[in-house]
Amino acid sequence: MDYSALLGPDRYDLAVQLAGQYHLDPSQVLFGYLQVVSRMTGAQPDDPADLKDPRVRAAINTEFDHFLKRRH
């Protein structure tokens, strides 16, 4: 699943949906996603990752999926 909508204008709706599915609070979903994005894109401060790169988004989605399943 592509979770990048969590950075868009409809982020709260998706966060509520995921929160219900994984028994979390929507704020935990949003904060968790931001943590993953920050970790994945800020690992190389001199060469930050591009969120538009499909490989970067795929890596973020995979890592966030693991985050959700660990919390479930």
Buried (B, 14 or more C-beta within 10 A) or exposed (E): EEBBBBEEEEBEEBBEEBBEEBEBEBEBBBEBBEEBBEEBBEEEEEEEBEEEEEEBBEBBBEBBEEBBEEEE
